[in-house]
Amino acid sequence: MPKLLLRILLSLSVAVSHRTLADDAFLENVAPGVYMHRGHTADIDDAARGDSANLGVVIGARCVAVIDTGGSLATGRALRAAIGKLTDKPVCYVINTHVHFDHVLGNGAFVAAKAEFVGQQHLADNLEASSEFFAENFSAELEGQHGAAVVVLPMRRVEREARLDLGQRTLLLEAVARAHTETDMTVLDEKTRTLFSGDLVFRERLPVLDGSLKGWLAWLQAASGRSYDRVVPGHGPLDEHWPASARTEQGYLEALLKGTRDAIAKGIFIEDAKHSVATEALKGWQLTERVHPLNVSRAFRELEWE
Ligand SMILES: [Zn+2]
């Protein structure tokens, strides 16, 4: 190999490893005692899917709360290790915002911490119902674990709302009616007015509908009237200008609602609607190819009989 080429390759590999080191900041500090991890923009069939959701950490005077654990045990462990670099305080709560794999498969990394797992009232049943799907499709992310070990279920189930005390700061947990899924729950750090929305808010990456389109729009309508200093979405960058991200998401979901209703009124078949409804609203969104047709068919089934 020519020496110059070798030197370039070596310097490149140094640059790459250097960047990995710089990226070592797994958690970004977004407010006093509040951190977020930004997941990769990766779809379900992408190699980076195990680290594709945003995760949160809130540190109180007494202990630490984790909001979502990532889509693999490795991501959960990386989160635990990153917390260990910030504080010696124990992780007392692991909160899951909803049932999707990219938010829950890292739960197992926090079992040894003896944390209390918390979720919306329907989360446990939904996780149990999904456990076979997880075991079959996410064997690598779960490192081959089966059965009860697959995903840790919530011990505390939130029906409407709950407050968790971390020591001189409280988190307000609010269960949400069927919206992104039927298991959604938001987490508000009251001290800094930071909302962890879970996947009720997507930025950049196209929202995935797996619950109720009308319910989701109703939540967005209500939440956009509230004031938050910042919102950590389930995917994409932090929103420091709330309700900016709500408005963008509303734009897509409203186009989906209107387009699907029009298609139903015109007697268009669902298979044809998948590729024609609301396509103009996809501009600016990522990962649309697989998700948008799924969203249309879910909207179709919801709106068909109204
Ligand atoms: Zn989700």
Boltz pocket constraint, residues with backbone or C-beta under 6 A from the ligand:
constraints:
  - pocket:
      binder: B
      contacts: [[A, 98], [A, 100], [A, 180], [A, 199], [A, 208], [A, 234]]
      max_distance: 6.0
